Amino acid sequence: MIMKSRLIVAAAALLLLPGIAQSAEIRLLASGAVKDAYLELLPQFEKEAGHKVVAAWSSTTDIQKRVAAGEIADLVILGNRGAEELIKHGKLVAGTRAIFAKSGIYVAVRSGAPQPDISSVDALKKFNAKSVGYSEGASGTYLVSMFQKLGIYDQVRSKASIAKANEPVGEKVVRGEAEIGFHQLSELIPVKGIQIIGPLPAELQYVTVFSGAIHSEAKEPEAATTLIRFLTTPAVGTSITKHGLDPA
């Protein structure tokens, strides 16, 4: 009840801002890492702000490619490095950039399966899974470099089961395509049939910062700016945290 009241206050405050009285349809293109949190928050925004949000979810890598190739959305949210590149090339408006959430990489196995030791760098170097799952997105990009630094990339690559855009790594674990899976915590939590062992060792942990901005050719820039303000207000912090993310 307290959380709902805070969201109502936050969204209602947005109605006092100039230039947003008319209803608009906001196209959101965002990382799947924030999907479950935003599926909870967006209906509240729509109800109180009077705008409709049409959301599409994908990986950071895929979003960056699509926007670079000419796809237009009013608001684009992805891993920080991807956002920086799109701003650099004029696809996103630098002055509208905001940080929305942060997420670390966690490890999971199928429910009931033996749990490998991931408590240290040495332990992780010694794990001998038959197959390894990770994504093609921001976390997967980092993991490739991590495995290379650990000197085990050749071993992992021969066993890799790489999840494509909109495919949770956890589902590969459930289906038996990956004995062990590495993914953003927020993308592991919704998957039934897995057991989340814990995070990467602190020395190896990589926190992805999810940021975004208004597209330079956005059709509804003012309404999208209102959505940014809502999604970055402290009142949404509880929902963000509940879904395995850290607030901005």
JOQUIDA-V94480 format. One record per run of one state. SS is the DSSP state (~ for helix, > for strand, _ for the rest). FROM is the first residue (numbers start at 0). TO is the last residue. If there is no record, write none. Layout:
SS/FROM/TO, SS/FROM/TO
//
This chain:
_/0/0, ~/1/13, _/14/23, >/24/30, ~/31/48, _/49/50, >/51/57, _/58/58, ~/59/67, _/68/73, >/74/78, ~/79/87, _/88/90, >/91/91, _/92/92, ~/93/95, _/96/96, >/97/102, _/103/103, >/104/109, _/110/119, ~/120/125, _/126/130, >/131/134, _/135/136, ~/137/149, _/150/151, ~/152/156, _/157/158, >/159/162, _/163/167, ~/168/174, _/175/178, >/179/183, ~/184/187, _/188/192, >/193/198, _/199/206, >/207/214, _/215/219, ~/220/230, _/231/232, ~/233/241, _/242/244, >/245/246, _/247/247
//
